[in-house]
């Protein structure tokens, strides 16, 4: 499971919330919760292949600048990014 926290100024605008709901609802296995008072969205995905690039493109499409909060080193930067090889 992958957890991502994103700050996006202006997220609380009704048209952007609706657009975000449409975009994120189309991704299978993705759950999210919006903190509209603070312009933060908490994302949780069952798909470990989800990338910051993919999430960021959704926010750019809605004219929002996504700022990822916390550690994101374990999330692939793109589908072609190198992955950690376990023991």
Order of alpha helices (4+ residues) and beta strands (2+ residues): beta-alpha-beta-beta-alpha-beta
